[in-house]
C-alpha cells in the first residue's frame, strides 16, 4: 500500500489544533512524521491558507487576552483610550507573518522525531508570538530580542501578559530599566503588571508567614493572574529584589510623566498610575510585613530562611 504524505497539510492541521488549545491532539498520519523531510518547501497556495488561518487567530488571542481593557494612545497631542473593541486600537500595528514562522513550527512538529531545537530566533515578531502561542511557552523570545526586531507595542504587551515570572526574575523589568524606548500604550500596562507582581509577592509572603499579613488583602489581577514560579529564595533576597524593582518602576514613571511625555496630557495619567493600579498600596504592605520579618531575623536565619519552596 502506497501512502502519500503532504507536509503542508499536516503542518496546517498541527498549527490549527494548537491555536485552538488542542495541544495533545493527534494529527492525521502523525505516526509517519519520521518519513517527512527535515525542512519544508512551501508552495504559493500554502501562503494564502497560512495567512487566512493565523491572522484572525492571533487577533482573537489578543482580544481574549486584553478583553475590554483600555490603553492610552496619543491622538492629535491628547491622550485617548481604546480597547481591542475599537478600530483605532489596531491602527498602524504591523502583524506581518513570514515563511519563517511556518518553518519554525514545522521544525517544532518534527521535534519529537528529530530531537533538534527549532531555529526560534530566525523569525519576525508576529511569527514569534504565533510560535509562542503554539508552543504554549512565552519564554522563547527575550524582550531585548523583541525590541531589536522592532516588535510593535501590542506584541510586547502579549509577552508581558503571558510570560511566567519567578520571584527574582521579572523579565519585562527590562522596560523599566530602558524607559526611553517604551511606547505610550505599553507604559500604563507595565505599571499595572508591576502591581500584580508585588501583589503576588504579598500573597506568597502571607502563605509562608500568615501572621505577617496585618489585615492586608493583595489586589486581584484585573487580567491574567501572576502565579510565581516556585524558586528557592531567601526572604531577605526577595525583600531586596522587590525594593529594587519598585524603585526602578518609580524612576521610569518619573521619566514618563516628565521629560518622556508623549503628548500634552499623558503625564497626568502616568503620574498617578502607581497609586490607581495599587502598586503603592501593595508595596507599602510588602515593605511593612517583609521588612519587619527581616529585621527580626538573626544573621543565621537570614541565610537559611527560605520563603519560596519547591
N, C-alpha and C positions, 0 to 999 in steps of 0.2 A: 504494500500500500504506500502510495506516494503522498507525502504531507507537504503542503505549501505554507510557509510562514511569511507573514507580512509585518516586518518590524515596525513600520509606521502605524499600522492599525493597533498593534499590541501596545505601542507607546501611548497612543491616544486613549486607549481603554485604561491603561495604568494610571495616567495623569487624571483622567476624569474621575476615577474612583477616589483618588487621593484628594482632589479638590472638593469632593463631597463627603470627606471624612471617613471613607471606607478604606482605612489603611491596611486592613488584613484581607481585603477582597482578592480572590484568585482570578487572574485574567485568563482568557482563552489561550490554550496551548502553553501555559506558563511552565509546564514540566519540560518544555523543549527550549527554554531560554539558552541553554548551553550551546545550541546549534546556531544561534544568531551571531552575526559578525560583531567584532569588538567596537566598531564605530558605525554610525548610521549616515547614509546618504539621503538627504531629504528632497522630495520632489516639489515641484511648484504647487501641485494640488494640496500637499500637506500644509504648506504655509497658510493657505486660506482657512483650512479646517482648524489649524492651531490658533490663529488669531480669533476666530469665531468662538472658540471654547474658552481660552484663557483670559481674554479681555473682560467679558462680562463676569466671569467667576471671580476675578480679583476685585472688581468693583463691588460685587456682593460681599466679599470678605471684608473690605474696608468699611462698607456701610454697616455691616454687622458689628465690626469692632468698635466703631465710634457712635453708632446709633444717631441720636439727635443732638449729640454734644456740639456746641458752638465753638468755633475757632475764630480768633481775631485776624482780620485782614485789613490792609490799608487800601482805601478807596478814595481817590482824589484828596489825599492828605489826611483823611479822617479814618478812625477805626470802626469797622463794622463786623458783625458776627454772622458766619454762615456755617451750616451743618451739611452733612452728606445729602440731605434732602433738597439742598439749594443748588441750582445750576452754577452759581458763582463759585461754589466750593471747589468744583472740578476745573475751573478755568485755568488755563496756562500750565496744567500739570502734564508732564511727559511720562507716559506709560508705554515705552517702546519695547516690544518683545522681539528678540532675535533668535536665530537658529541656535545660538549658544545655549539658551535655556533648554531647548529641546534636547540638545546633545548631552547636557549635564544630567538631565532627567533620564535619558536613555542609559547613560553610564550607571546611574543610581538603580535603574530597573535591573541591570545585569550584575549589580554588585554582589549579589548572593552567590553568583556563579564564578565571577572573576576575582572577588575579594580585593578589587582595586578601588582606591578612593577617587571619586569623580573630581574633575578639574574645576572645583567650585569658583575660584577667582576669575576664571575666563567666562564672564557673563556681564550683562548690563544690569543696572539697578532693579529694573522691573523684573528681569529674569531672576535676580537674587531673591526678590520677595516671593515669586512663584515657586522657586526651588525650596525655599524655607517652609512655605505652606505645605508643599507636597512631601517634604521630609519631616514635617512636624518638629522642626528644630530651627530656632531663630538665633542660634549662636554661631551659625556657619559664616556669617559676614560681620566684620567689625564696623564700628561707626567711623573710624578713620577711612576704611575702605569705601563705605557708602559716600562719604564726603569727597574723597579723591575721585570717585567715579561719577560725581555730580548727581547723586540721587536727589529727587525733589523732597520737600519737607514732609510730604504725606507718607512716602515710603519710609523715611526715617522714623516718623511717628508710629508706624506699624511695628517696627522693630523695638521701639521703646515700650510699646504696649505689651508685646508678647514675649520679649526676651526674659529668660529666667534670671533671678537675682540671688546671689549668695550674700550673707551678712556683710562681708567685707569686699564685695565685688559687684558694684553697680556700674556696668559698662557705659551706660549713657551719661554718667558723670562727666564723660569726655566733653559734652556740650557746655556744661557749666565752666569747665576749665578753658574753653575756647568760645566765649560768648559772642565775639565779633562776627562769627560766621553762622549764627543761628537765625533762621528766618522767623518773622513775626508770628505766624500761626503756631510754630512749634514752641515758642517761649512759654506761654501760659501752660501748655500741656506738660512740659517738663517740670514746671513748678508743682503742678498737681500730682505728678507721679513721684516727685520728691517727698511730698506729704504722705503719699501712700507707702513709700518705703520706710519713713520714720514711724508711721503707724504700725507697720508690720514688725518693726523692731520693738515697739512698745508691747505688741501682742506676745511676742516671743519672750520678752522680759517678764511679763506678768505670768506667763505659763510656767516659767522657771522659778520665779520669786513672787508668789501670789500676794505676799504682804506688801510688796513694793508699789502696788497699783494706786494707792491713795485715792480711790474712787474714780480714777480716770478710765473712760471707755474709748479705746482707739477708734478713730473715724473709719467707717467702712469705705472701701474704694467705690467711686462712682462708676467706674468701668470695670476693667479686668482686675481681679484681686492679685495682690502680690503675696505669694507664699514663698518665704525664704528657703532656698535650697539648704538642706542640712549641711552644717560645716562646723568643725571643731574650732572654736574661737573663744578666747578669754573674755570675760566681762569687761575688764579694763581695755582690751583691744577693741571691742565693739564700741565702748563709750568714746574712746578717742577717735575712732573712724567716723561715727555719726557726728561728733562735734566738728571734725574737719570737713565732712560732707556738707553740713548745713552752712558752715562759714563760706564754702565755695559757692553754694547756691545763692546766698545773700550778696556775695560780691558780684555775681552775674546779674542778679536782679537790679543791683545798683547801677550797673553799666546799662542795662536795657531800659531803665527808667531815667537815665541821664543822657550822657553823650551818645549812647547807642540807640536812641529813639528812632523809629522808622517814620512816623508821621507827626501830626500836630498834637494828638491827644493820647497816643498809646501808653505814655508813661503813667497816666492815671489808672489804667487797668493793671499794668505790670507792677507798679509800686505797692499796691495793696493786695497782690495775689497771694503772697506768703501767708497773710492773715486770712483772706477769704477762703483759701483752699485748705486751711487748717494746719499748715506747716508750722507756724509759730506755736500754736497750741500743742501739737504733738511733740515738738522739740522741747518745749518747756517741761512737759510731763516726763519725757525721757531723761532730760538732764537732771531733773529733781530726783527721780527714782534711781536711775543708774549711778548718778553722782554720789548719792548717799550710800549706796551699796559699796561702791569702790572705795569711798573714804573710810568705811568701817572695816574693810578687809585688812588683814595683816599682809605683809610682803609675800609670805609663802602662799596665802590664799589667792592673792592676785595672780600668782604664777600658775597655780594649778586649777583654779576655779574655771569651769567650762560652762558657758551659757548655752551654746548650741551643741546638742549631742546628736550623733547619728542614730 
